[in-house]
Each structure stands twice: as structure tokens, then as C-alpha cells.
């Protein structure tokens, strides 16, 4: 018998992301994800508790499953959860995240990044970060 077909809608959820890894699949709530880092054909998922999970999907394929209102692509290697951005450093082209990580901000994307952050701020703190920088 053939295995059942899996459609793109089977992986979509308004609050969580289905991550395939070596021993199976796991649903992870968006709030637990700090950032996603592309490593070739794999993606490293960094969580709020400091743990990491390497999944066998490219960053682009995961980006298609993420809502733009929660996540923003800051660089070709990084997708960041908006709620975990602590500060924006426009002179260094970087973001400081709530877990202490610094993530590069692509120079070509800085204009798009600012407009995306202004159009959909997650809270008053991020709105003030954007206006002052």
C-alpha cells in the first residue's frame, strides 16, 4: 500500500510549527522559538530554554510555514521571532535577542525590515525601539 499523501495544510497551525527531526516530529509553540538559523539544507531551531534542534528542512521551506505577523527574516541565514527582539542596532546592522544572541541584519533588508516592524509591532516596547533607531 502507498503511504497517505501529506498536504501543505497538514503542517500549518495558527500557534505552532511542526518540526521534523531524526526521531520523529514535534509541534512547537511559536512563543518557544527565539530564532531559526539556516545551515545548508538543515535549519537549527533555537528555543527560549537554550536548547537547539536541528531539522532536515531548509530555512525557506520553514519560512513558508511561519506567519509573517510573528516572524521576520533578518538575513538570508536567520528568521527571528518578533517578540524576542530586545534591541535593534542600525549602525552595526544587528539585532540583540532576549536570550542574549546577536543576529546579523542584512544591509539590503534593513529598509524592508523597518517597514515590516512598523506595520506589525507586537507590543509598545518594539514600537519605541523602531522609532528611536
DSSP file (Angstrom, degrees, kcal/mol; ACC not computed):
  #  RESIDUE AA STRUCTURE BP1 BP2  ACC     N-H-->O    O-->H-N    N-H-->O    O-->H-N    TCO  KAPPA ALPHA  PHI   PSI    X-CA   Y-CA   Z-CA
    1    1 A X              0   0    0      0, 0.0     2,-0.2     0, 0.0     0, 0.0   0.000 360.0 360.0 360.0 146.7    0.0    0.0    0.0
    2    2 A X        -     0   0    0      1,-0.1     3,-0.1     3,-0.0     2,-0.1  -0.573 360.0-109.8 -79.8 145.0    1.0    3.6   -0.7
    3    3 A X        -     0   0    0     -2,-0.2    -1,-0.1     1,-0.1     3,-0.1  -0.418  46.4 -90.4 -68.6 153.5    1.5    5.9    2.3
    4    4 A X        -     0   0    0      1,-0.1     2,-0.2    -2,-0.1    -1,-0.1  -0.309  46.0-103.1 -65.0 148.9   -1.1    8.6    2.6
    5    5 A X        -     0   0    0     -3,-0.1     2,-0.5     1,-0.0    -1,-0.1  -0.473  29.7-144.7 -71.9 141.3   -0.4   11.9    0.8
    6    6 A X        -     0   0    0     -2,-0.2     2,-0.2    -3,-0.1    -1,-0.0  -0.942  14.8-158.5-110.0 124.2    0.7   14.7    3.0
    7    7 A X    >   -     0   0    0     -2,-0.5     3,-1.8     1,-0.1     4,-0.4  -0.637  29.9-111.5-100.8 159.1   -0.5   18.2    2.0
    8    8 A X  G >  S+     0   0    0      1,-0.3     3,-1.6    -2,-0.2     4,-0.3   0.831 115.6  63.1 -57.1 -33.8    1.0   21.5    3.0
    9    9 A X  G >  S+     0   0    0      1,-0.3     3,-0.8     2,-0.2    -1,-0.3   0.713  89.0  69.5 -67.3 -19.2   -2.1   22.3    5.1
   10   10 A X  G <  S+     0   0    0     -3,-1.8    -1,-0.3     1,-0.2    -2,-0.2   0.716 101.3  46.9 -69.0 -19.6   -1.2   19.3    7.4
   11   11 A X  G <  S+     0   0    0     -3,-1.6     7,-0.7    -4,-0.4     2,-0.4   0.458  93.4  98.3 -99.9  -3.2    1.8   21.3    8.6
   12   12 A X    <   +     0   0    0     -3,-0.8     2,-0.3    -4,-0.3     5,-0.1  -0.695  38.8 159.7 -96.1 138.6    0.0   24.6    9.3
   13   13 A X        -     0   0    0      3,-0.4     5,-0.0    -2,-0.4    -3,-0.0  -0.981  41.5-131.1-148.3 146.3   -1.2   25.8   12.6
   14   14 A X  S    S+     0   0    0     -2,-0.3    53,-0.1     1,-0.2     3,-0.1   0.681 107.1  22.5 -73.3 -14.8   -2.0   29.3   13.8
   15   15 A X  S    S+     0   0    0      1,-0.1    15,-2.2    15,-0.0    16,-0.3   0.485 119.9  42.9-129.0  -6.0    0.0   28.9   17.0
   16   16 A X  E     -A   29   0A   0     13,-0.3     2,-0.4    14,-0.1    -3,-0.4  -0.929  59.7-135.6-144.2 164.6    2.6   26.1   16.5
   17   17 A X  E     -A   28   0A   0     11,-2.7    11,-2.6    -2,-0.3     2,-0.7  -0.978  18.9-133.4-124.1 133.3    5.1   24.7   14.0
   18   18 A X  E     -A   27   0A   0     -7,-0.7     2,-0.6    -2,-0.4     9,-0.2  -0.782  25.5-166.2 -87.6 117.4    5.6   21.1   13.1
   19   19 A X  E     -A   26   0A   0      7,-3.0     7,-1.8    -2,-0.7     2,-0.4  -0.917   7.7-152.0-110.7 117.4    9.3   20.3   13.2
   20   20 A X  E     +A   25   0A   0     -2,-0.6    36,-0.8     5,-0.2     2,-0.2  -0.724  26.6 162.7 -84.8 134.2   10.6   17.0   11.7
   21   21 A X  E >   -A   24   0A   0      3,-3.1     3,-1.7    -2,-0.4    34,-0.1  -0.792  53.4 -73.8-140.0-175.6   13.8   15.7   13.2
   22   22 A X  T 3  S+     0   0    0     32,-0.4     3,-0.1     1,-0.3    33,-0.0   0.799 126.3  36.7 -55.9 -37.7   15.7   12.4   13.3
   23   23 A X  T 3  S-     0   0    0      1,-0.1     2,-0.3     0, 0.0    -1,-0.3   0.282 126.3 -68.6-103.9  11.6   13.4   10.6   15.7
   24   24 A X  E <   -A   21   0A   0     -3,-1.7    -3,-3.1     2,-0.0     2,-0.3  -0.998  66.3 -49.6 146.1-147.0   10.0   11.9   14.6
   25   25 A X  E     -A   20   0A   0     -2,-0.3     2,-0.4    -5,-0.2    -5,-0.2  -0.948  38.7-168.8-132.0 151.8    8.0   15.1   14.5
   26   26 A X  E     -A   19   0A   0     -7,-1.8    -7,-3.0    -2,-0.3     2,-0.5  -0.993  19.8-133.9-144.5 134.6    7.2   17.6   17.2
   27   27 A X  E     -A   18   0A   0     -2,-0.4     2,-0.4    -9,-0.2    -9,-0.2  -0.753  26.8-169.0 -83.6 129.9    4.8   20.5   17.4
   28   28 A X  E     -A   17   0A   0    -11,-2.6   -11,-2.7    -2,-0.5     2,-0.1  -0.986  21.3-122.8-124.8 127.9    6.5   23.6   18.9
   29   29 A X  E >>  -A   16   0A   0     -2,-0.4     3,-1.4   -13,-0.3     4,-0.6  -0.407  22.1-123.2 -67.2 142.8    4.6   26.7   20.0
   30   30 A X  G >4 S+     0   0    0    -15,-2.2     3,-1.1     1,-0.3    -1,-0.1   0.827 108.5  63.4 -57.2 -35.4    5.8   29.9   18.3
   31   31 A X  G 34 S+     0   0    0    -16,-0.3    -1,-0.3     1,-0.3   -15,-0.1   0.775  98.6  55.7 -63.2 -25.7    6.5   31.6   21.7
   32   32 A X  G <4 S+     0   0    0     -3,-1.4    16,-2.1    15,-0.1     2,-0.6   0.689  90.4  86.4 -79.4 -19.2    9.1   28.9   22.4
   33   33 A X  E <<  +B   47   0B   0     -3,-1.1    14,-0.2    -4,-0.6    51,-0.1  -0.737  46.9 175.1 -89.1 121.3   11.1   29.7   19.2
   34   34 A X  E     -     0   0B   0     12,-2.7    47,-2.4    -2,-0.6     2,-0.3   0.891  66.5 -25.2 -86.2 -49.3   13.6   32.5   19.5
   35   35 A X  E     -BC  46  80B   0     11,-1.4    11,-2.6    45,-0.2     2,-0.4  -0.984  49.4-132.2-159.0 164.3   15.1   32.2   16.1
   36   36 A X  E     -BC  45  79B   0     43,-2.8    43,-2.2    -2,-0.3     2,-0.5  -0.989  20.2-162.5-122.6 132.9   15.8   29.8   13.2
   37   37 A X  E     -BC  44  78B   0      7,-2.7     7,-3.1    -2,-0.4     2,-0.3  -0.970  14.9-133.9-122.2 124.2   19.3   29.6   11.6
   38   38 A X  E     +B   43   0B   0     39,-2.8     2,-0.3    -2,-0.5     5,-0.2  -0.582  22.3 178.4 -77.5 130.9   19.8   28.1    8.2
   39   39 A X  E >   -B   42   0B   0      3,-3.0     3,-1.7    -2,-0.3     2,-0.3  -0.772  60.6 -71.9-131.8  85.2   22.8   25.7    7.9
   40   40 A X  T 3  S-     0   0    0     -2,-0.3    19,-0.4     1,-0.3    -1,-0.2  -0.482 115.4 -10.7  65.4-126.1   22.8   24.4    4.3
   41   41 A X  T 3  S+     0   0    0     -2,-0.3     2,-0.3    17,-0.1    -1,-0.3   0.290 131.2  70.4 -87.9   9.9   19.9   22.0    3.8
   42   42 A X  E <   -B   39   0B   0     -3,-1.7    -3,-3.0    14,-0.2     2,-0.4  -0.791  68.0-145.4-120.8 164.2   19.2   22.0    7.5
   43   43 A X  E     -BD  38  55B   0     12,-2.2    12,-2.9    -2,-0.3     2,-0.6  -0.999   7.3-144.8-133.6 132.8   17.8   24.5   10.0
   44   44 A X  E     -BD  37  54B   0     -7,-3.1    -7,-2.7    -2,-0.4     2,-0.6  -0.862  13.9-154.9 -96.0 123.5   18.8   25.0   13.6
   45   45 A X  E     -BD  36  53B   0      8,-2.9     8,-1.8    -2,-0.6     2,-0.5  -0.884   5.7-158.9-100.1 121.9   15.9   26.0   15.8
   46   46 A X  E     -BD  35  52B   0    -11,-2.6   -12,-2.7    -2,-0.6   -11,-1.4  -0.894  12.0-158.4-105.5 127.0   16.9   27.9   19.0
   47   47 A X  E >   -B   33   0B   0      4,-2.6     3,-1.7    -2,-0.5   -14,-0.2  -0.539  30.2-106.4-105.7 167.9   14.4   27.8   21.8
   48   48 A X  T 3  S+     0   0    0    -16,-2.1   -15,-0.1     1,-0.3    -1,-0.1   0.773 116.8  58.6 -64.2 -28.4   13.8   30.1   24.9
   49   49 A X  T 3  S-     0   0    0    -17,-0.2    -1,-0.3     2,-0.1     3,-0.1   0.424 120.7-105.6 -83.2   3.4   15.2   27.5   27.3
   50   50 A X  S <  S+     0   0    0     -3,-1.7    -2,-0.1     1,-0.3     2,-0.1   0.310  79.1 129.1  93.4  -8.5   18.5   27.5   25.4
   51   51 A X        -     0   0    0     -5,-0.1    -4,-2.6     1,-0.0     2,-0.3  -0.379  43.0-150.9 -78.7 160.0   18.1   24.2   23.7
   52   52 A X  E     -D   46   0B   0     -6,-0.2     2,-0.4    -3,-0.1    -6,-0.2  -0.947   7.2-163.4-129.9 150.8   18.6   23.7   19.9
   53   53 A X  E     -D   45   0B   0     -8,-1.8    -8,-2.9    -2,-0.3     2,-0.6  -0.989  11.8-146.7-136.3 125.8   17.0   21.2   17.5
   54   54 A X  E     -D   44   0B   0     -2,-0.4   -32,-0.4   -10,-0.2     2,-0.3  -0.829  21.2-169.3 -94.0 120.5   18.4   20.5   14.0
   55   55 A X  E     -D   43   0B   0    -12,-2.9   -12,-2.2    -2,-0.6     2,-1.2  -0.832  29.0-123.4-113.5 151.2   15.7   19.8   11.5
   56   56 A X  S    S+     0   0    0    -36,-0.8     2,-0.3    -2,-0.3   -14,-0.2  -0.325  78.9  96.2 -90.4  52.5   16.1   18.4    8.0
   57   57 A X  S    S-     0   0    0     -2,-1.2    -2,-0.2   -14,-0.1     2,-0.1  -0.985  74.7-113.6-135.5 147.9   14.3   21.3    6.2
   58   58 A X     >  -     0   0    0     -2,-0.3     4,-1.8     1,-0.1     5,-0.2  -0.368  29.7-112.8 -74.8 161.8   15.7   24.4    4.6
   59   59 A X  H  > S+     0   0    0    -19,-0.4     4,-2.4   -17,-0.3     5,-0.1   0.865 117.0  56.7 -62.1 -37.1   15.1   27.8    6.0
   60   60 A X  H  > S+     0   0    0      2,-0.2     4,-1.4     1,-0.2    -1,-0.2   0.904 105.8  49.2 -62.6 -42.7   13.0   28.7    3.0
   61   61 A X  H  4 S+     0   0    0      1,-0.2     4,-0.5     2,-0.2    -1,-0.2   0.880 113.2  46.8 -67.0 -36.8   10.6   25.7    3.5
   62   62 A X  H >< S+     0   0    0     -4,-1.8     3,-1.3     1,-0.2     4,-0.5   0.877 105.6  60.0 -70.3 -36.1   10.2   26.6    7.2
   63   63 A X  H >< S+     0   0    0     -4,-2.4     3,-1.0     1,-0.3    -1,-0.2   0.845  98.1  59.1 -60.1 -33.9    9.6   30.3    6.3
   64   64 A X  T 3< S+     0   0    0     -4,-1.4    -1,-0.3     1,-0.2    -2,-0.2   0.743 106.3  48.9 -65.8 -22.5    6.6   29.2    4.2
   65   65 A X  T <  S+     0   0    0     -3,-1.3     2,-0.4    -4,-0.5   -52,-0.3   0.472  96.9  87.0 -95.7  -3.8    5.0   27.7    7.3
   66   66 A X  S <  S-     0   0    0     -3,-1.0     2,-0.3    -4,-0.5   -52,-0.1  -0.779  79.4-118.6-102.5 140.5    5.6   30.7    9.6
   67   67 A X    >>  -     0   0    0     -2,-0.4     4,-2.2     1,-0.1     3,-1.4  -0.575  13.7-140.1 -75.2 136.6    3.2   33.6   10.0
   68   68 A X  T 34 S+     0   0    0     -2,-0.3    -1,-0.1     1,-0.3    52,-0.1   0.696 100.1  66.4 -68.4 -18.8    4.7   37.0    9.0
   69   69 A X  T 34 S+     0   0    0      1,-0.1    -1,-0.3     3,-0.0     3,-0.1   0.698 113.7  29.4 -75.0 -17.5    3.0   38.6   11.9
   70   70 A X  T <4 S+     0   0    0     -3,-1.4    12,-3.0     1,-0.2    13,-0.4   0.760 121.1  44.2-108.6 -37.8    5.2   36.6   14.3
   71   71 A X  E  <  -E   81   0B   0     -4,-2.2     2,-0.4    10,-0.2    10,-0.2  -0.841  57.9-168.8-117.5 148.9    8.4   36.0   12.5
   72   72 A X  E     -E   80   0B   0      8,-2.5     8,-3.0    -2,-0.3     2,-0.7  -0.996  23.8-127.1-135.6 140.2   10.6   38.3   10.3
   73   73 A X  E     +E   79   0B   0     -2,-0.4     6,-0.2     6,-0.2     3,-0.1  -0.778  29.5 172.3 -88.9 114.5   13.5   37.4    8.1
   74   74 A X  E     +     0   0B   0      4,-1.0    32,-2.7    -2,-0.7     2,-0.3   0.681  66.2   0.4 -94.8 -20.3   16.5   39.5    9.1
   75   75 A X  E >  S-E   78   0B   0      3,-1.4     3,-0.8    30,-0.2    -1,-0.2  -0.957  80.6 -96.0-160.2 163.8   19.2   37.9    7.0
   76   76 A X  T 3  S+     0   0    0     -2,-0.3   -17,-0.1     1,-0.2     3,-0.0   0.748 127.5  41.9 -63.6 -19.7   19.4   35.0    4.4
   77   77 A X  T 3  S+     0   0    0      1,-0.1   -39,-2.8   -40,-0.1     2,-0.4   0.578 112.0  60.5 -98.1 -12.4   20.6   32.8    7.3
   78   78 A X  E <   -CE  37  75B   0     -3,-0.8    -3,-1.4   -41,-0.2    -4,-1.0  -0.943  43.9-177.4-131.6 139.1   18.2   34.0   10.0
   79   79 A X  E     -CE  36  73B   0    -43,-2.2   -43,-2.8    -2,-0.4     2,-0.4  -1.000  25.6-160.4-123.1 129.5   14.5   34.2   10.8
   80   80 A X  E     -CE  35  72B   0     -8,-3.0    -8,-2.5    -2,-0.4     2,-0.5  -0.878  21.0-121.6-118.3 141.2   13.7   35.9   14.1
   81   81 A X  E >   - E   0  71B   0    -47,-2.4     3,-1.7    -2,-0.4   -10,-0.2  -0.696  23.1-141.3 -75.8 123.6   10.6   35.8   16.4
   82   82 A X  G >  S+     0   0    0    -12,-3.0     3,-1.4    -2,-0.5    -1,-0.1   0.832  98.0  59.7 -57.5 -35.5    9.5   39.4   16.7
   83   83 A X  G 3  S+     0   0    0    -13,-0.4    -1,-0.3     1,-0.3   -12,-0.1   0.660 101.7  55.3 -70.6 -14.2    8.6   39.0   20.4
   84   84 A X  G <  S+     0   0    0     -3,-1.7    14,-2.3   -50,-0.2     2,-0.7   0.230  75.7 113.3-103.9  13.2   12.2   38.1   21.2
   85   85 A X  E <   +F   97   0C   0     -3,-1.4    12,-0.2    12,-0.2     3,-0.1  -0.780  37.3 176.9 -85.9 116.2   13.9   41.2   19.7
   86   86 A X  E     -     0   0C   0     10,-2.6     2,-0.3    -2,-0.7    11,-0.2   0.877  63.3 -10.7 -86.5 -42.5   15.4   43.1   22.7
   87   87 A X  E     -F   96   0C   0      9,-1.9     9,-2.8     2,-0.0     2,-0.5  -0.992  55.8-133.5-156.5 159.0   17.1   45.9   20.7
   88   88 A X  E     -F   95   0C   0     -2,-0.3     2,-0.7     7,-0.2     7,-0.2  -0.967  10.7-164.4-118.1 129.2   18.0   47.0   17.2
   89   89 A X  E  >> +F   94   0C   0      5,-3.0     5,-1.9    -2,-0.5     4,-0.9  -0.836   8.6 179.0-113.8  91.0   21.5   48.3   16.4
   90   90 A X  T  45S+     0   0    0     -2,-0.7    -1,-0.1     1,-0.2     5,-0.0   0.793  79.0  55.0 -66.9 -28.1   21.2   50.0   13.0
   91   91 A X  T  45S+     0   0    0      1,-0.2    -1,-0.2     2,-0.1    -2,-0.0   0.855 116.9  35.8 -73.5 -32.9   24.9   51.1   12.9
   92   92 A X  T  45S-     0   0    0     -3,-0.3    -1,-0.2     2,-0.2    13,-0.2   0.479 105.9-128.4 -93.6  -3.9   26.1   47.6   13.4
   93   93 A X  T  <5 +     0   0    0     -4,-0.9    12,-3.2     1,-0.2     2,-0.3   0.949  67.4 118.4  53.5  53.0   23.3   46.1   11.3
   94   94 A X  E   < -FG  89 104C   0     -5,-1.9    -5,-3.0    10,-0.3     2,-0.4  -0.963  56.1-138.7-145.4 162.8   22.4   43.6   14.1
   95   95 A X  E     -FG  88 103C   0      8,-2.6     8,-2.4    -2,-0.3     2,-0.5  -0.947  12.7-145.7-118.2 140.4   19.6   42.6   16.4
   96   96 A X  E     -FG  87 102C   0     -9,-2.8   -10,-2.6    -2,-0.4    -9,-1.9  -0.939  21.6-152.1-104.9 129.6   20.0   41.7   20.1
   97   97 A X  E >   -F   85   0C   0      4,-2.9     3,-1.9    -2,-0.5   -12,-0.2  -0.530  27.3-106.5-100.0 166.1   17.6   39.0   21.2
   98   98 A X  T 3  S+     0   0    0    -14,-2.3   -13,-0.1     1,-0.3    -1,-0.1   0.732 118.8  56.8 -65.0 -22.8   16.1   38.3   24.6
   99   99 A X  T 3  S-     0   0    0    -15,-0.3    -1,-0.3     2,-0.1   -52,-0.0   0.406 122.8-103.2 -88.4   3.7   18.4   35.2   25.1
  100  100 A X  S <  S+     0   0    0     -3,-1.9    -2,-0.1     1,-0.3     2,-0.1   0.286  77.0 135.8  95.9  -9.5   21.5   37.4   24.5
  101  101 A X        -     0   0    0     -5,-0.1    -4,-2.9     1,-0.0     2,-0.4  -0.385  45.8-143.2 -70.1 148.6   22.2   36.3   20.9
  102  102 A X  E     -G   96   0C   0     -6,-0.2     2,-0.4    -2,-0.1    -6,-0.2  -0.956  16.5-165.7-110.6 134.5   23.2   38.8   18.3
  103  103 A X  E     -G   95   0C   0     -8,-2.4    -8,-2.6    -2,-0.4     2,-0.0  -0.963  22.0-113.8-123.8 136.8   21.8   38.3   14.8
  104  104 A X  E     -G   94   0C   0     -2,-0.4     2,-0.5   -10,-0.2   -10,-0.3  -0.344  19.6-148.6 -66.4 146.3   23.0   40.0   11.6
  105  105 A X        -     0   0    0    -12,-3.2   -30,-0.2   -13,-0.2     5,-0.1  -0.980  23.4-122.7-116.7 117.2   20.7   42.3    9.8
  106  106 A X    >>  -     0   0    0    -32,-2.7     4,-0.7    -2,-0.5     3,-0.6  -0.337  10.8-136.8 -62.6 135.1   21.3   42.3    6.1
  107  107 A X  G >4 S+     0   0    0      1,-0.3     3,-0.7     2,-0.2     4,-0.4   0.868 105.0  52.6 -60.9 -37.7   22.0   45.8    4.7
  108  108 A X  G 34 S+     0   0    0      1,-0.2     4,-0.4     2,-0.1    -1,-0.3   0.771 112.3  46.2 -69.3 -24.6   19.8   45.2    1.7
  109  109 A X  G <> S+     0   0    0     -3,-0.6     4,-3.4   -35,-0.2    -1,-0.2   0.494  83.2  94.4 -96.2  -3.6   16.9   44.2    4.0
  110  110 A X  H <X S+     0   0    0     -4,-0.7     4,-2.3    -3,-0.7     5,-0.2   0.883  87.7  46.4 -61.9 -39.8   17.1   47.0    6.6
  111  111 A X  H  > S+     0   0    0     -4,-0.4     4,-2.1    -3,-0.2    -1,-0.2   0.937 116.9  43.7 -64.9 -46.9   14.6   49.2    4.9
  112  112 A X  H  > S+     0   0    0     -4,-0.4     4,-2.4     1,-0.2    -2,-0.2   0.890 112.6  54.0 -63.5 -40.5   12.1   46.3    4.4
  113  113 A X  H  X S+     0   0    0     -4,-3.4     4,-2.4     2,-0.2    -2,-0.2   0.927 108.8  47.8 -61.1 -46.9   12.8   45.1    7.9
  114  114 A X  H  X S+     0   0    0     -4,-2.3     4,-2.3    -5,-0.2    -1,-0.2   0.915 112.6  48.3 -61.9 -43.5   12.0   48.5    9.4
  115  115 A X  H  X S+     0   0    0     -4,-2.1     4,-2.3     2,-0.2    -1,-0.2   0.887 111.9  49.7 -67.2 -37.1    8.7   48.8    7.4
  116  116 A X  H  X S+     0   0    0     -4,-2.4     4,-1.7     2,-0.2    -1,-0.2   0.912 111.9  48.1 -64.6 -41.9    7.7   45.3    8.4
  117  117 A X  H  < S+     0   0    0     -4,-2.4    -2,-0.2     1,-0.2    -1,-0.2   0.871 113.5  47.4 -67.9 -36.1    8.4   46.0   12.1
  118  118 A X  H >< S+     0   0    0     -4,-2.3     3,-0.6     1,-0.2    -1,-0.2   0.888 111.4  50.7 -70.2 -38.7    6.4   49.3   11.9
  119  119 A X  H 3< S+     0   0    0     -4,-2.3    -2,-0.2     1,-0.3    -1,-0.2   0.813 126.1  22.5 -71.7 -29.4    3.5   47.8   10.2
  120  120 A X  T 3< S+     0   0    0     -4,-1.7    -1,-0.3    -5,-0.2    -2,-0.2  -0.408  74.7 174.0-136.4  61.3    3.1   44.9   12.6
  121  121 A X    <   -     0   0    0     -3,-0.6     3,-0.1     1,-0.1    -3,-0.1  -0.459  23.9-149.0 -68.4 142.6    4.6   45.8   16.0
  122  122 A X  S    S-     0   0    0      1,-0.2     2,-0.3    -2,-0.1    -1,-0.1   0.744  72.4  -7.9 -85.2 -24.1    4.0   43.1   18.6
  123  123 A X  S  > S-     0   0    0      1,-0.1     4,-1.6    -3,-0.0     3,-0.3  -0.966  76.8 -91.2-160.3 175.2    3.9   45.5   21.6
  124  124 A X  H  > S+     0   0    0     -2,-0.3     4,-2.0     1,-0.2     5,-0.2   0.819 118.0  61.8 -64.3 -31.7    4.6   49.0   22.6
  125  125 A X  H  > S+     0   0    0      1,-0.2     4,-1.7     2,-0.2    -1,-0.2   0.918 105.7  45.4 -61.8 -44.7    8.2   48.2   23.5
  126  126 A X  H  > S+     0   0    0     -3,-0.3     4,-2.0     1,-0.2    -1,-0.2   0.854 108.6  56.9 -70.0 -33.5    9.1   47.3   19.9
  127  127 A X  H  X S+     0   0    0     -4,-1.6     4,-1.9     1,-0.2    -1,-0.2   0.915 108.7  46.9 -61.8 -41.4    7.3   50.3   18.6
  128  128 A X  H  X S+     0   0    0     -4,-2.0     4,-1.8     1,-0.2    -2,-0.2   0.853 108.5  56.0 -69.4 -33.6    9.5   52.5   20.7
  129  129 A X  H  X S+     0   0    0     -4,-1.7     4,-1.1     1,-0.2    -1,-0.2   0.903 109.6  46.4 -61.6 -41.6   12.6   50.6   19.6
  130  130 A X  H  < S+     0   0    0     -4,-2.0     3,-0.2     1,-0.2    -2,-0.2   0.902 111.4  50.0 -70.3 -41.7   11.8   51.3   15.9
  131  131 A X  H  < S+     0   0    0     -4,-1.9    -1,-0.2     1,-0.2    -2,-0.2   0.860 112.6  46.5 -67.3 -35.6   11.1   55.0   16.4
  132  132 A X  H  <        0   0    0     -4,-1.8    -1,-0.2     1,-0.2    -2,-0.2   0.691 360.0 360.0 -82.2 -18.3   14.3   55.7   18.3
  133  133 A X     <        0   0    0     -4,-1.1    -1,-0.2    -3,-0.2    -2,-0.2   0.446 360.0 360.0-100.5 360.0   16.7   53.8   16.0
